[in-house]
Each structure stands twice: as structure tokens, then as C-alpha cells.
Amino acid sequence: MTARDVAALAAAVQTNCHIADARHAADPTLCSYLLQMRELYRWEQRLPLGAPLARDAVGAWLAQREGEWAQLDGRDFVALPSPGGDDRIDPFDVETLAGPLAAEGLAYGAALAARDRPAFFLAELLEARELDDGLALQVCGRELARGLFAPPAALVGHTVVLRRESFARWMWEKFEAFGLRRADGAFKRVVDAYGLDADFAAALPRLLDEQAETLLLHELGEWRVAQRVEPRWAAMRLALPDRRSDLQVRAVRDLVADLETTLPALIARGDAPSMHFFFATFDGLRAVLCPALPRAYAAWHAGDGGQRLRDTCAAALSHFAALADEVLALHARDGAAAGAAVAARLARPDAVFER
């Protein structure tokens, strides 16, 4: 591929990122939206992490971007130019693009971040190798096209994609938020373990190297869960009545993946920085549904040798695996009309694991 070919591909992928953002930028809370927009602005302008932002410039860019989204809302995603050819490729046909782009040192991703929210990206490929369970790994560097929602890791087909640039920006957002209150807890322990306070930029590469393994464990857990529940799970999500219900079933599945794969591996390794990292990012509906886990982490940090964590993981895995089976059974019974019953089941107090 020539530089012009890469630029054309990046432009097409970026157009699809803009279309996806036009459809879904209003999904997160206003606070999350503004934080994501700030980091997207830094990425577009190629500003360093933590670079001061001129309020007037950001405000003008934000107004311009929202105006562009208004024009794109309702448009179909565009087909992508094929590497080295004249064909046009469906933007969700990742497998057709993956091989030719990898040969050019590039990685492309297109996956559903929520039941109807696609996330696209194009990045430089730093590493590619085979993993266990029939999976492949792609480690990505500088991103050439991305959207507002840029997860640091994702499972795309049979490939785990780790996005180091998005991971770095995600960590900066968390470090910046931590700096406002500097509360004791798991994230403070991550800061201390890596020396982020002393020199964030210098300490960051080691954190990304080591904690990429924690992200990888979660995606491996996701893959193992998928072998048991798909395609029934995807069909069940389509029946859900609202975004909150979708986030709840997403949290249930994430919990099963972590209780079955991620946490047992971290406990067995006795990897303290990774344990702190896991619980520093254990938030949202996962924490609401499983308040027992942070309490077990506190007991581990106090020196119980991990016994409570092991016991809690085993009991909570049984709880959430059964809950996942229940919502799938409701969908099997009611089909497209199952949404209300699934939402009601997830809203019951016994959906929460308290022990």
C-alpha cells in the first residue's frame, strides 16, 4: 500500500467513526461525554497526555464536531477500499481486511461496543502472535482513525486486540481524576506501585506492558464464556427494552469472565500490582452487582492470603453463571418479547451478590 492508499483507508474508517459517534455520542452521561471528547480532541490534535487545553479552541472544535455529527446522523456506514485493489469492502468484514493489512503493518477493528453501537479503528500493528484457546493477539500502537469510544482491549472475532494508545489515554483519564481527590484505595496503590506520581510519562510504558496481561486475561475469559452462550446471548440482547438493561447483562457476562478466568489467574500468581489494577478499574454496574468482591479484595490487602477472594470468586461465579442461564432461559421462552422479563429479573435484589 502506498501512503496515499493508507490515507484513503484511514479517511474512510474515520468517516465510519464519525457516523457511529453521530448515532451514539449521547449514550454516556454528560460528564463521561465531556471527558471522552476532551481526550478525542487531544488525540486529533496529537497533544501529549495532560497537555493544557485552550477552552476557546476546544469549545469551537466541539461545536464544529457536533455540527458534523448532525449532518451525518442517519447515514449508512461507507465501504472501505481494499488494500492494493479496486474493490470496496464492507466495514464489518474484518477477516477480509485483517491479513492484507497485517502484511502492511496495520490493524483494523470493527466490533459492537454495545448491542447496536459499533466501534471502528485503524492503527499501526506492533505485534501479532497466536494465543491459547485458538485465539490470536494483535498489539496496536499509534492510531490512524478512531471514534469517541475507544476501548483499550476488545475481542474481535478470533482476535484479541490491545490498543496501547487508547490504553494510555484511558489510564491518563483515571490518573487525572485520581489527582482531584487523591483518595486511598486500589488506584492509589497502582500509582505507588508504578511511580506514576513521580513521572507519569516515564512510568506509563511499564504499566502498559504489565497490565496488558490483565486486559488479555479478561478477553480470554470473554472468549470462553462466548463458547457456551453464543449466539443465544446476542439474540437475547436484541430483545432488551433499554440501554440500562443491556449494560446490566453486559456486566453479568463480564463478571462471569473475570470470576472464571481473570481473578483466579491473578490470585494464583500473587501479582499485587495487577490485583490493585483490577480493582482500581472494577466499577460501574459490575461493582453494583457484586459488592462482595471489593470486600474480599480488602481482606486480601489486609493479609488473609487470598482465602476470602478465592471463596468469593467461587461463590460469585456460581451466582452469576446461574443468573446468565436464567436470562437466556427467559429469552428462550419469550423470544423477542423477553425484554421486560429479563429487565425485571435483573432489577430484583437477589441479582446482587452480597456475601
C-alpha positions as CSV (number, residue, x, y, z in Angstrom):
1,M,0.0,0.0,0.0
2,T,1.2,3.5,-0.8
3,A,1.0,6.3,1.7
4,R,-2.0,7.6,-0.4
5,D,-3.7,4.2,0.0
6,V,-3.3,4.3,3.8
7,A,-4.6,7.8,3.9
8,A,-7.7,6.9,1.9
9,L,-8.3,3.9,4.1
10,A,-7.9,6.0,7.3
11,A,-10.2,8.6,5.9
12,A,-12.9,6.0,5.2
13,V,-12.5,4.4,8.6
14,Q,-12.7,7.8,10.3
15,T,-15.9,8.6,8.4
16,N,-17.4,5.5,9.9
17,C,-16.2,6.5,13.3
18,H,-17.9,9.9,12.9
19,I,-21.1,8.2,11.8
20,A,-21.1,5.9,14.8
21,D,-20.4,8.8,17.1
22,A,-23.3,10.8,15.5
23,R,-25.6,7.9,16.4
24,H,-24.3,7.3,19.9
25,A,-22.5,10.3,21.4
26,A,-25.5,11.0,23.6
27,D,-25.4,7.5,25.2
28,P,-23.0,8.2,28.1
29,T,-23.6,10.6,30.9
30,L,-22.8,14.3,30.3
31,C,-19.7,14.0,32.5
32,S,-18.4,10.9,30.6
33,Y,-19.2,12.5,27.3
34,L,-17.1,15.6,28.1
35,L,-14.2,13.6,29.3
36,Q,-14.2,11.4,26.2
37,M,-14.5,14.5,24.0
38,R,-11.5,16.1,25.7
39,E,-9.3,13.1,25.1
40,L,-10.6,12.8,21.5
41,Y,-9.6,16.4,21.0
42,R,-6.1,15.7,22.4
43,W,-5.8,12.7,20.0
44,E,-6.9,14.6,17.0
45,Q,-4.5,17.4,17.7
46,R,-1.7,15.0,18.6
47,L,-1.3,16.7,22.0
48,P,0.7,15.0,24.8
49,L,-1.3,13.4,27.7
50,G,-2.2,16.1,30.2
51,A,-1.4,18.9,27.8
52,P,-3.2,22.1,28.8
53,L,-6.2,22.8,26.7
54,A,-7.4,26.2,25.4
55,R,-11.0,26.5,26.4
56,D,-11.9,28.6,23.4
57,A,-10.3,26.2,20.9
58,V,-11.9,23.2,22.5
59,G,-15.3,24.9,22.5
60,A,-15.0,25.8,18.8
61,W,-13.9,22.3,17.9
62,L,-16.8,20.8,20.0
63,A,-19.4,22.9,18.2
64,Q,-17.9,22.1,14.8
65,R,-17.9,18.3,15.6
66,E,-21.4,18.3,16.9
67,G,-22.5,20.1,13.7
68,E,-20.7,17.5,11.6
69,W,-22.5,14.8,13.5
70,A,-25.8,16.4,12.9
71,Q,-25.1,16.2,9.1
72,L,-24.0,12.5,9.4
73,D,-26.8,11.3,11.6
74,G,-28.8,8.6,9.7
75,R,-26.2,8.0,7.1
76,D,-25.1,4.4,6.3
77,F,-21.5,3.3,7.0
78,V,-19.2,3.6,4.0
79,A,-17.4,0.7,2.3
80,L,-13.7,0.6,2.7
81,P,-11.1,0.5,-0.1
82,S,-9.4,-2.9,-0.3
83,P,-5.6,-2.9,0.3
84,G,-3.9,-2.7,-3.1
85,G,-7.1,-3.2,-5.1
86,D,-10.1,-1.5,-6.5
87,D,-12.7,-3.5,-4.6
88,R,-14.9,-2.0,-1.8
89,I,-15.2,-4.0,1.4
90,D,-18.0,-4.0,4.0
91,P,-16.7,-2.2,7.1
92,F,-17.7,-5.1,9.3
93,D,-15.8,-7.7,7.2
94,V,-12.8,-7.6,9.4
95,E,-11.5,-11.0,8.3
96,T,-11.1,-9.9,4.7
97,L,-9.1,-6.9,5.7
98,A,-7.0,-8.4,8.6
99,G,-4.5,-10.5,6.6
100,P,-3.6,-7.9,3.9
101,L,-3.4,-5.1,6.4
102,A,-1.2,-7.1,8.8
103,A,1.2,-7.6,6.0
104,E,1.4,-3.8,5.7
105,G,1.9,-3.3,9.4
106,L,-1.7,-2.2,10.1
107,A,-4.6,-3.4,12.2
108,Y,-8.3,-2.7,11.7
109,G,-11.1,-3.4,14.1
110,A,-14.9,-3.2,13.9
111,A,-16.9,-4.6,16.7
112,L,-20.1,-3.9,18.7
113,A,-19.2,-2.0,21.9
114,A,-22.9,-2.3,22.8
115,R,-25.8,-4.2,21.2
116,D,-26.1,-1.5,18.5
117,R,-23.0,0.6,18.9
118,P,-20.1,-0.2,16.6
119,A,-16.6,0.9,17.3
120,F,-14.1,1.2,14.4
121,F,-10.4,1.9,14.4
122,L,-7.2,1.7,12.3
123,A,-3.8,1.6,13.9
124,E,-0.2,0.7,13.4
125,L,0.4,-3.0,14.2
126,L,3.2,-3.5,16.7
127,E,2.9,-7.3,17.4
128,A,0.9,-10.3,16.2
129,R,1.1,-13.8,17.7
130,E,-1.0,-16.8,18.5
131,L,-2.6,-17.4,21.9
132,D,-4.1,-20.3,23.7
133,D,-7.8,-21.3,23.0
134,G,-7.4,-20.8,19.3
135,L,-7.1,-17.0,19.6
136,A,-4.7,-14.6,18.0
137,L,-3.3,-11.4,19.5
138,Q,-2.7,-8.0,17.9
139,V,-1.0,-5.3,19.8
140,C,-1.6,-1.8,18.3
141,G,0.4,1.4,18.5
142,R,-0.4,4.8,17.0
143,E,-4.0,5.1,15.9
144,L,-4.8,6.5,12.5
145,A,-8.5,6.5,12.9
146,R,-10.7,6.2,16.0
147,G,-14.0,7.3,17.4
148,L,-15.2,8.8,20.7
149,F,-15.5,5.3,22.3
150,A,-12.0,3.7,22.2
151,P,-11.8,0.6,24.5
152,P,-8.2,-0.4,25.3
153,A,-8.9,-4.0,24.6
154,A,-11.5,-5.9,22.6
155,L,-12.3,-9.3,21.3
156,V,-12.8,-9.0,17.5
157,G,-13.8,-12.4,16.1
158,H,-11.0,-14.8,17.0
159,T,-8.5,-12.0,17.7
160,V,-7.8,-10.1,20.9
161,V,-6.9,-6.5,20.1
162,L,-4.9,-4.5,22.6
163,R,-4.8,-0.8,21.8
164,R,-1.8,0.7,23.6
165,E,-2.6,4.3,22.6
166,S,-6.2,4.1,23.8
167,F,-5.0,2.2,26.9
168,A,-2.5,5.1,27.7
169,R,-5.2,7.7,27.3
170,W,-7.6,5.7,29.4
171,M,-5.0,5.5,32.2
172,W,-4.4,9.2,32.0
173,E,-8.1,10.0,32.4
174,K,-8.1,7.8,35.6
175,F,-4.9,9.4,36.9
176,E,-6.2,12.9,36.3
177,A,-9.5,12.0,38.1
178,F,-7.5,10.5,41.0
179,G,-5.5,13.7,41.3
180,L,-8.6,15.7,42.1
181,R,-9.2,13.8,45.4
182,R,-6.2,11.5,45.9
183,A,-8.3,9.0,47.9
184,D,-6.7,6.0,49.4
185,G,-7.6,2.7,47.7
186,A,-6.8,0.4,44.8
187,F,-5.9,3.2,42.3
188,K,-3.6,4.9,44.9
189,R,-1.8,1.5,45.2
190,V,-1.4,1.4,41.4
191,V,0.1,4.9,41.4
192,D,2.5,3.9,44.1
193,A,3.4,0.6,42.5
194,Y,4.4,2.2,39.2
195,G,5.6,5.6,40.4
196,L,3.0,7.5,38.4
197,D,3.2,10.5,40.7
198,A,6.9,11.0,40.2
199,D,6.8,10.9,36.4
200,F,3.6,9.7,34.7
201,A,5.1,9.6,31.2
202,A,8.2,7.7,32.2
203,A,6.3,5.2,34.3
204,L,3.5,4.5,31.9
205,P,5.2,2.1,29.5
206,R,5.9,-0.4,32.2
207,L,2.3,-0.2,33.4
208,L,1.0,-0.7,29.9
209,D,3.3,-3.7,29.3
210,E,2.4,-5.5,32.6
211,Q,-1.3,-4.6,32.7
212,A,-1.9,-5.5,29.1
213,E,-1.8,-9.1,30.5
214,T,-4.7,-8.3,32.8
215,L,-6.7,-7.0,29.9
216,L,-5.8,-10.0,27.9
217,L,-7.0,-12.4,30.7
218,H,-10.4,-10.7,30.6
219,E,-10.7,-11.1,26.9
220,L,-9.7,-14.7,27.2
221,G,-12.4,-15.1,29.8
222,E,-14.9,-13.4,27.4
223,W,-14.0,-15.9,24.7
224,R,-14.5,-18.8,27.0
225,V,-17.9,-17.5,28.0
226,A,-18.9,-16.9,24.4
227,Q,-18.2,-20.6,23.5
228,R,-21.1,-21.5,25.9
229,V,-23.6,-18.7,25.4
230,E,-23.4,-17.5,21.8
231,P,-25.3,-17.0,19.6
232,R,-28.1,-17.1,22.2
233,W,-26.7,-14.2,24.1
234,A,-26.6,-11.9,21.1
235,A,-30.2,-12.7,20.3
236,M,-31.2,-12.1,23.9
237,R,-29.6,-8.6,23.9
238,L,-31.6,-7.6,20.9
239,A,-34.8,-8.2,22.9
240,L,-33.8,-5.9,25.7
241,P,-36.0,-2.8,26.2
242,D,-33.4,-0.2,27.0
243,R,-29.7,0.7,27.3
244,R,-29.6,0.1,31.1
245,S,-30.8,-3.5,30.7
246,D,-28.1,-4.0,28.1
247,L,-25.4,-2.6,30.4
248,Q,-26.7,-4.9,33.1
249,V,-26.4,-8.1,31.1
250,R,-23.0,-6.9,29.8
251,A,-21.9,-6.6,33.5
252,V,-23.2,-10.1,34.3
253,R,-21.1,-11.5,31.4
254,D,-18.0,-9.5,32.4
255,L,-18.3,-10.8,35.9
256,V,-18.5,-14.4,34.7
257,A,-15.4,-13.9,32.6
258,D,-13.4,-12.3,35.4
259,L,-14.6,-14.7,38.1
260,E,-13.8,-17.7,36.0
261,T,-10.6,-16.6,34.3
262,T,-9.1,-13.2,35.3
263,L,-9.2,-13.2,39.1
264,P,-8.2,-16.9,39.6
265,A,-5.1,-16.3,37.4
266,L,-4.1,-13.1,39.4
267,I,-4.7,-14.8,42.7
268,A,-2.5,-17.8,41.6
269,R,0.3,-15.5,40.5
270,G,0.3,-13.5,43.7
271,D,0.6,-10.4,41.4
272,A,-0.1,-7.5,43.7
273,P,0.2,-4.6,41.1
274,S,-2.2,-6.4,38.8
275,M,-4.6,-7.1,41.6
276,H,-4.6,-3.4,42.5
277,F,-5.1,-2.6,38.9
278,F,-8.1,-4.9,38.5
279,F,-9.9,-3.5,41.5
280,A,-8.9,0.1,40.6
281,T,-11.0,-0.4,37.4
282,F,-13.7,-2.5,39.0
283,D,-16.6,-0.1,38.9
284,G,-20.0,0.7,37.3
285,L,-22.6,-2.0,37.3
286,R,-20.1,-4.7,38.0
287,A,-19.4,-3.2,41.4
288,V,-23.2,-2.6,41.9
289,L,-24.0,-6.3,41.2
290,C,-21.0,-7.8,43.1
291,P,-20.2,-5.7,46.2
292,A,-18.7,-8.8,47.8
293,L,-15.6,-8.6,45.6
294,P,-14.2,-5.3,46.8
295,R,-14.7,-6.5,50.4
296,A,-12.8,-9.7,49.6
297,Y,-10.0,-7.6,48.0
298,A,-9.8,-5.6,51.2
299,A,-9.3,-8.8,53.1
300,W,-6.6,-9.9,50.7
301,H,-4.8,-6.5,51.1
302,A,-5.1,-6.8,54.9
303,G,-3.1,-10.1,54.6
304,D,-5.5,-13.0,54.6
305,G,-3.5,-14.8,51.9
306,G,-6.4,-14.5,49.4
307,Q,-8.6,-17.0,51.1
308,R,-11.7,-14.8,51.1
309,L,-11.1,-13.8,47.5
310,R,-10.9,-17.4,46.4
311,D,-14.1,-18.3,48.3
312,T,-15.9,-15.2,47.0
313,C,-14.8,-15.9,43.4
314,A,-16.1,-19.5,43.5
315,A,-19.5,-18.5,45.1
316,A,-20.0,-15.4,42.9
317,L,-19.2,-17.4,39.7
318,S,-21.9,-19.9,40.6
319,H,-24.3,-17.0,41.3
320,F,-23.7,-15.0,38.0
321,A,-23.4,-18.1,35.8
322,A,-26.8,-19.1,37.1
323,L,-28.1,-15.6,36.5
324,A,-26.8,-15.7,32.9
325,D,-28.6,-19.0,32.4
326,E,-31.8,-17.5,33.8
327,V,-31.9,-14.6,31.4
328,L,-31.1,-16.9,28.5
329,A,-34.0,-19.2,29.6
330,L,-36.3,-16.2,29.7
331,H,-35.4,-15.3,26.1
332,A,-35.7,-19.0,25.0
333,R,-39.3,-18.9,26.5
334,D,-40.5,-15.5,25.3
335,G,-38.3,-14.7,22.3
336,A,-38.4,-11.1,21.1
337,A,-40.9,-10.3,23.9
338,A,-38.5,-11.4,26.7
339,G,-37.0,-7.9,27.3
340,A,-39.4,-6.9,30.1
341,A,-38.9,-10.2,31.9
342,V,-35.1,-10.0,31.6
343,A,-35.1,-6.4,32.9
344,A,-37.4,-7.4,35.8
345,R,-35.1,-10.3,36.7
346,L,-32.0,-8.1,36.7
347,A,-33.8,-5.5,38.9
348,R,-34.6,-8.0,41.7
349,P,-32.5,-7.6,44.8
350,D,-31.3,-11.2,44.6
351,A,-29.5,-10.4,41.3
352,V,-26.8,-8.8,43.6
353,F,-24.1,-10.9,45.2
354,E,-23.6,-9.5,48.7
355,R,-21.7,-12.3,50.5
